[in-house]
Amino acid sequence: MIFALVPYILQLVLIIHCIKTNKPFYWIYLIIFIPYVGGVAYLLVELLPALLNSRQLRQTGQSIVRTFNPSHEIKRLQEQLENQDTVSNRTALAQAYIEAQQYDKAVPLLQSCLTGPFADDRATLFLLARALFADGQGTAAQGSSGVRRNPAKAAAKASLFVDRRKTVRFAGTFLPCRKAASRRVRFAVERIEKL
């Protein structure tokens, strides 16, 4: 008896979805008057493309690919770097190497980024310091380009820069995260001064 109600419940759900998402009313007529075909057509034409284009589905797919094939992202970034050798492509590849814990490959890439107008780039300096510390080269991280002059100040500035970039990108404003960012900067300064 319950299985006989399932098609009607699915029709009702599709009609409610159609109304809430402001789809054209002809979908309601198709779902009501041609029950199975109209519902399947609505699913294929309206819902499936919306689901496939959703950001959450893309992120889930990318995380699944990273889980089962961690070198896929690195290969894609290597091809991108071969096609267009830019500082942003090099830093993206270095970031992927750091996430894959291949610090020996990330360090030369980041050092090659620190030339010309990008010699004092805080984000790249911060990535380089992270890679050097993770690789066990703490003294080299302090003496790396730009950090040599004042390691505490350089790390604090790099940390603050990265925090600002993240808060602006995700929260839309920097003001609510100012206290958290200043705490992170103080922590980074204290940590480097202890070394």
C-alpha positions in Angstrom: 0.0 0.0 0.0 2.8 2.4 0.8 4.6 1.7 -2.5 1.5 2.8 -4.3 1.9 6.3 -2.8 5.6 6.7 -3.7 5.0 8.1 -7.3 2.5 10.6 -6.0 4.8 11.7 -3.2 7.6 12.2 -5.8 5.3 14.2 -8.0 4.4 16.4 -5.1 8.1 16.9 -4.3 8.9 17.8 -7.9 6.0 20.3 -8.0 7.1 21.9 -4.8 10.6 22.2 -6.1 9.4 23.7 -9.3 7.4 26.3 -7.5 10.1 27.2 -5.0 12.8 27.6 -7.7 10.5 29.6 -10.0 10.6 27.3 -12.9 8.2 27.8 -15.7 4.6 26.5 -15.0 4.5 24.2 -17.9 6.7 21.8 -15.8 3.9 21.5 -13.3 1.5 20.6 -16.0 3.9 18.1 -17.4 4.5 16.5 -14.0 0.8 16.3 -13.2 -0.6 15.2 -16.6 2.3 13.0 -17.8 3.3 11.5 -14.4 6.4 9.4 -15.0 7.7 11.0 -18.3 7.1 14.5 -17.0 9.0 13.8 -13.7 11.9 12.2 -15.5 12.1 15.0 -18.0 12.1 17.6 -15.2 14.9 15.7 -13.5 17.0 15.4 -16.7 16.4 18.9 -18.0 16.2 21.1 -14.8 17.7 19.3 -11.8 20.6 17.3 -13.3 22.4 20.2 -15.0 21.9 22.3 -11.8 23.4 19.6 -9.7 26.3 19.1 -12.1 27.2 22.8 -12.1 27.0 23.2 -8.4 30.2 24.3 -6.6 29.8 21.8 -3.8 29.6 18.9 -6.2 32.8 20.1 -8.0 34.6 20.5 -4.7 33.5 17.0 -3.6 34.7 15.6 -6.9 38.0 17.3 -6.6 38.5 16.0 -3.1 37.6 12.4 -4.2 40.2 12.7 -7.1 42.8 14.0 -4.6 42.1 11.1 -2.3 42.4 8.4 -4.9 45.0 10.1 -7.2 47.0 12.7 -5.2 49.4 13.3 -8.1 46.6 14.3 -10.5 46.6 17.9 -9.3 50.4 18.1 -9.5 50.4 16.7 -13.0 47.8 19.3 -14.1 49.8 22.1 -12.5 53.0 20.9 -14.1 51.4 21.0 -17.5 50.0 24.4 -16.8 53.5 25.6 -15.8 55.0 24.1 -19.0 52.4 26.0 -21.1 52.8 29.3 -19.2 55.7 29.8 -16.9 54.5 32.5 -14.5 55.1 33.2 -10.9 51.5 32.4 -10.0 51.8 29.0 -11.7 55.0 28.2 -9.9 53.6 29.1 -6.5 50.5 27.0 -7.2 52.7 24.1 -8.1 54.8 24.6 -5.0 51.7 24.8 -2.9 50.6 21.4 -4.3 54.1 20.0 -3.6 53.8 21.2 0.0 50.4 19.6 0.4 51.8 16.4 -1.0 54.8 16.7 1.4 57.3 16.9 -1.4 59.2 19.8 0.1 62.5 19.1 -1.8 60.6 20.0 -5.0 58.7 23.0 -3.6 61.8 24.8 -2.2 63.6 25.4 -5.6 60.3 26.5 -7.2 59.7 29.0 -4.5 63.2 30.3 -4.6 63.0 30.8 -8.3 59.8 32.9 -7.7 61.7 35.3 -5.5 63.4 37.3 -8.2 62.8 40.6 -9.8 59.6 42.4 -8.6 58.6 39.4 -6.6 61.8 39.4 -4.5 59.9 40.5 -1.3 56.6 38.8 -2.0 55.2 38.0 1.4 53.0 35.1 0.4 55.9 33.4 -1.4 58.2 34.1 1.5 55.7 32.5 3.9 55.3 29.4 1.7 59.1 29.1 1.4 59.5 29.4 5.2 56.8 26.7 5.6 58.5 24.4 3.2 61.9 24.9 4.7 60.7 24.4 8.2 58.7 21.2 7.2 61.8 19.9 5.4 63.8 20.3 8.6 65.9 23.3 7.4 64.8 25.8 10.2 68.1 27.8 10.0 67.8 28.1 6.2 64.2 29.3 6.7 65.5 32.2 8.8 68.2 33.0 6.4 66.1 32.7 3.2 65.7 35.7 0.9 63.8 38.5 2.6 63.6 36.8 6.0 67.4 37.3 6.6 66.9 41.0 7.5 64.4 40.6 10.3 62.9 37.1 10.5 60.3 37.9 13.1 59.0 40.9 11.2 59.0 39.0 7.9 57.1 36.1 9.3 54.6 38.3 11.0 54.0 40.3 7.9 53.7 37.1 5.8 51.3 35.6 8.3 49.2 38.8 8.4 49.2 39.0 4.6 48.0 35.4 4.3 45.3 35.9 7.0 44.0 39.0 5.3 43.9 37.3 1.9 41.9 34.4 3.4 39.5 36.5 5.4 38.8 38.8 2.4 38.2 35.9 0.1 36.0 33.9 2.5 34.4 36.3 4.9 34.1 39.3 2.5 35.6 41.7 5.1 38.7 41.8 7.2 37.3 43.6 10.3 35.7 40.6 12.1 38.9 38.6 11.9 41.4 41.3 13.0 41.8 40.0 16.5 42.4 36.4 15.3 44.9 37.7 12.7 46.8 39.7 15.3 46.9 36.7 17.7 48.4 34.6 14.9 51.0 37.3 14.1 52.0 37.5 17.8 52.2 33.7 17.9 54.4 33.6 14.8 56.7 36.3 16.1 57.1 34.6 19.4 57.8 31.2 17.7 60.4 32.6 15.4 62.1 34.6 18.2 62.5 31.4 20.2 64.5 29.8 17.4 
